[in-house]
Amino acid sequence: MMPPDTTGSYEDLLLEQADELKALKIRAGNPSLREIERRASTLFADERVALPPSALSNMFNGGYAGRDKLLCLVRTLLSWDRTGQNCTPPAYGDPVLDPWHDRWETITKARPPRQRTRTTTDIVETAGTANTAEIRAAVAEALAEERERELAQARAFWAAQEAHDASDTRVLDLANRSSHHQADFTSLAVVAEPTKHADEFAGGARDHLISDKLRDQTTRFTKEIQGLLNRTIADHVQIKAVALQVGDERLFMLGHLLNKRTLTAHRFRLKPRAAKVELWMDVSFQLRLDAEREHLMVHKSFFGVFPSQDAKHGLFHYDYERDKAVGYPDAYLQVDATSELFSTLNDPRCDTGRSLAQLQFPVGGKRFRPCLEDIIEFLIVERLVLARDGYEKVIEAGREGFRKNQLMAAMRRDRATVEAFVARYGIRSQA
């Protein structure tokens, strides 16, 4: 990498940096912006630095970016070798990144005094001087930037205070409790609808309310997860759901004590068999409508076990992300462990220092991945946690429902196999 030209103008420095980034991108096999985004979210999930396509396009085309975003992009591109194969990215403080630190500092020093950030209102007011394509591109960029600022502000706020803004939240009643399950749903969650401002911000056209069918599906799934946990290995888990409008899509995020300010689920305590040991579980889901816009489907899920509320490393975690980047499994298991044998197998050219904990073990893919019931059963039968009486029936009923749903989804997507089965075995009615 060439050292930055400290004599150039601010714009020249940015264009020079963009050329270096493009060269690095080509060296990595010229991955798409979506591939870079997915890979960064996988490699650096704990660092909470997002690389949406709008931010990537901005950097590759000579736009300014903060240090964390720039270095995250560089490290992501360096996680591919010259042949396009996966390799271990440099750590944040690795000397190989020093030229990029120097370049960012040079650009930042040359940056003109900050001007007021352009909003969507500013863009609309200047619409008369731009064509439709330019307006749409500018609006999309402004929306992405404002969304990132909102998330950053929300996370900062969470460090000082956890609270719901009742005036911005429409509470849906998820009670529907039966006396049989009342002990398990002592404090049922709420579904937070996006504010009117947020919906207008996302593009205007939308349904005024969540349809009854969609609300029912979300309510049912939320209650099922909460009931499963509280009737097997946990107490007082409160699964909450937040509905967000993302472009034309509606996204539902579910987790323990989730709220719309942080968009982050809390961990909850388990009861380990061992004395004087803490054990916490992290369970979260992202749901969205399927292609036919009739059924909610899981877009992402995370199940992990950790020694504390905020520990980065734990026992293991199961991750699922639908249609992940090429080369990575949609569903995988990571175990926080070491192996002397594995350390001898690393390729010294690109995998020096890679640990067993970084391997992503594939576990069944989109259709046949483990369900939450499987993880709960594992914790119990391996004598890691205490369980409630009768947990077996709860787990079996939930797992049977999950598998039937997966089978139905597979049948909808593969009609030819269904027809072949019917042709061979016929349709037999149950007595």
MONORUR-V900753 format. One line per field, one symbol per residue. phi: phi as a letter, one per 30 degrees, with the letter a starting at -180 (. if undefined). psi: psi as a letter, one per 20 degrees, with the letter a starting at -180 (. if undefined). burial: b if it has 16 or more other ideal C-beta (glycine too) atoms within 10 Angstrom, else e. A space follows every 10 residues. Layout:
phi = ???
psi = ???
burial = ???
//
This chain:
phi = .dddddcdde dddddddddd ddddddedjh ddddddeddd dddbeddhcd bdeddddddd cicdbdeddd dddddddddc ddciddbddd decdedceed dddddddddd ddedceddcd dedddcddcb dddddddddd dddddddddd dddddddddc acaccddcbc dcdcehdcdd ceddbdbddb ccdededddd ddkjdaddbd dedddddded dedddddedd cbbbbhdbdc bbcbcciccc cccbadhdbd dchbdddbdc cddddhbcbb bcbbbbcadd edhcbdbdcb bbbbbbdadb ddcbdaacbb bdhdeejcdd cacbcdbbbd ddddcddddb beidcedddc ddbjidcbdd cedddddedd ddhcbdbddi dedddddddd dddddddddd dddbdddddd ddddciccdd d
psi = pqqqoiirrg hhgghgghgg ghhhgghjjl qrhhgggggg hghkhiiloq mqhghghggi kkqqqrgggg hggghghiip aijjqqrpqq rhjphiighh gggghgghhi prpprppprh ggghhjhijq rggggggggg ggggghgggg gghghghhhh poqqnhijpo ppojelqqhh jhhilhmqrq poqqrgghgh hiifprqhqp qggggggggg gghggggggi jfjrpkpnpq pppqonciqp pppqrpkpri ghkpqqqqqr nqhqqkpqpq qopqqpqrqa hikhqpqphq qpoqprirhj phqbgrqpqp oplrqpiqqg prpppnrqph ghhiipoihi kpiprhiiqo opmiahhkrq rhhggggghg hjlhrqqqpj hghggggghg gghgghgggh hhimhghghh ghhgiaopqq .
burial = eeebeeeeee eebbebbbeb beebbeebee bebebbbbbb bbbbeeeebb bbebbbebbb ebebbeeebb bbbbbbbbbb beeeeebbbe eeeeeebeeb eebbebbeeb eeeeeeeeee eebeeeeeee eeeebeebee bbbbbebeee eeeeeeeeee eeeeeeeebe ebebeeeeee eeebbeebbb bbbbbeeebe bbeeeeeeeb eeebbebbbe bbbbbbbbbb bbbbeebbbb bbbbbeeeeb bbbbbbbbbb bbbebbbbeb ebeeeeeebb bbbbbbbbbe eeeebbebbb bbbbbbeeee eeebebbbbb beebbeebbb bbbbebeeee eeeeeeeeeb beebebeeee eebbebeebb bbbbbbbebb eeebbebeee beebbeebbe ebeeebeeee eeeeeeeeee eeeeeeeeee e
//
